[in-house]
Amino acid sequence: MSDSLSSPAACNPLRPGATSSTARARVGQFLKFGSVGGLGLVWDTVTLYATRPILGLAGATMAAYFVAATMNWLMHRHWTFRHVRHADGALTQWMRFLMANSCGFALNRGTVFTLFLTMPLCRAIPALALAAGLLAGMLANFNLSRRLVFRHHDAGAVPRHSGPDCPASQNAASSLTDVRNSDSSIG
């Protein structure tokens, strides 16, 4: 076994030096996340324009966020993170999605309202402010969603710190087997 395979970086794709397939998978996941975010911008914009005459600009902006966030959660659940085993019920996961993305919400809507207050063009064309808000919150939302909401791995997946490239996990498994075998031979 080579030293590169027995290094901690090979066992943890979040560490520098993680395998290129892990990095490619993460980039692919981020691109899917961004695509869903683009659709979210459409849902956000349509909802804002549809409800603005009834709720006013501020109320429509808030309502539009919840419509877009719900549609994004559904798309992430069924497309972006479809490989993840969903141990929680849908309502629990949706609520965790909204809570985890509250940081992104603050960045998103903070940007939107700041642009509304400071740029007359954004008040006239709210889609510009919505697009800027989307970009401001997307990176935070991706990381929080991946780590806090869609964090369960499917039953067939190898845990992050185990597998043939991680001798520590092999040693732990071998030690556990040795203990079980020694217990059965004692009696």
N, C-alpha and C positions, 0 to 999 in steps of 0.2 A: 504494500500500500504506500502511495506517495505521501509526502508531507503535506502537499496542498489539499489532499482529500481528508486528511486527519485534522486539518486546522479548524478552529471554531467557525471561521467565515464560511467554510463549505457546509456547515451544519445549520447556519442561520442566514437565510436570504436577506435579512435586514441589515446585516453587517457589511462593511466594505469587503470587496473581494467575493461576494456571493456569486453563484453560478450565473452565466449569461442567460440560461433558459429561464431562470427566476426573474431576472431583470426584464427579459422580453415579455414574460407573462404579465408582469406588473405594468409595463408600458401599454400592452394590449388592453388590460383592465382599465387603465386610466383613459385610454382613447374611447372605450365604450362608455365610461363614466362621463366623459366630455360630450359624447354624442347624445346621451340621455339629457345632459345639461342643456344642450342646444334645443332639444325638443321641449325641455322645461321652459326655456325662454319663450318658445311659441305659446305654450299653455299659459304662461305668466302674462304674456302680452295680450292674448285673446281675452283672458279673464279680466284683465285690467280695463281694456277698452269696453268690454261688454257691461261691466258693473260700475264704471266711472260715473255715468249719468245718475245712477241710483245712490251710490255710496260716497261719491266725491273722490278726489284723487287719492287722499290718504287711506280712506277705507277700502277703496278698490285695490290699492297697492298691497294692503295687508291680506285681503281675501285672495288675491291672485297668488300670493306666496304659498298659501296653504293648498290651493288647488295644484299648483306646479309641484310643490314638495310631495304631495300624495301621488301624483302621476309619476314623478321621478322614483319614488320608493317602489312603486309597482314595477317599473321597468328595470330597476336595479335588482329587485328580487327575482324577476323572471328572465333577465338577460345578463346584465353585468356580472352578477354574483350567483348565477344559476348553479354553479358547481358546488356551492356551499350548502351543507345540510342545514335546514332551518329548524333549530330545536325549539324556538319560541313560536307561539301562535302569531298569526298575522297582525292582530291588533297590538300586541306587545311589541313586536318588531317595528311596526309603524310608529308607535309612540317613542320608542328608543331612537328611531331614525330622526324624528323631529327634535328630540332632546339633544342628540349627538351633534346635530347640524345647527344647533342654536348659535354656535360661534360663527359658522358660515352665514347664518341668517343675519347676525349683527353686522358682519362685514358687507354682506349683500345689500341689505336694506339701509344700512348706514351710508353706503355709497350712493344708493338711489336717492335717498332724501337729501343728502348733501348736494348732489347734482341738481335736484329740483330747486333747492334754495339758492344755489349760486349760479346756475346757468339757465337763462330763459329758454334757450334752445331745447333743453331737456324737459322743461315744463310743456313746451309746445309739442315735442316728439318724445313721449315717455319711454319709448322702446330703446332709445339711446342710453338712458339712465339704467334701464333694466339690463341691458347687455353689459354695461360696466359693472353693475352689481353682481351679475353672474360670474364674471371673471374674478372679481374680488373674493368671492366665497368658495369657488370651485375647488381649489387645492386643499383648503381646510376641510371641506365637506368630504372629499375623496378619502383623505387619511382617517378622519373620524369614522366615516361609514365603514371602511375596510377593517378598522381595528375594533370598533365598538358595536356595530350593528350586524354586519355580515361576517362575523368572526368565527363561526362554527365551521369546522372542516367536515367534508363528507366522510362516511364510515370507512371508505377504502383508502383515504389519504394517509400518507405517512406524516406523523407529527413533525414539527419543525426541527426539533433537536434529536431526531432519531433517524435510523436508516443505515444503509451499508456504508455511507461515507462518514459516519460519526462513531468512532470507536468507543467513546464513553457510553453511548447507549447500548452498544453490543456488550460491553463489559458489565453494565448494570443488568441486562437481560440474562447474561451467562451466570452472574452471581446469584440472581434470583432463582434460576433453575438449579444451581448447585445447592442452594439453601433448601429448596423443596425436596430435592433428591436426598440430601443428608437427613432431613426430618423424617422421611419415609423409611430410611434404613435404620434409624435409631430404635424404633419401636419393635 
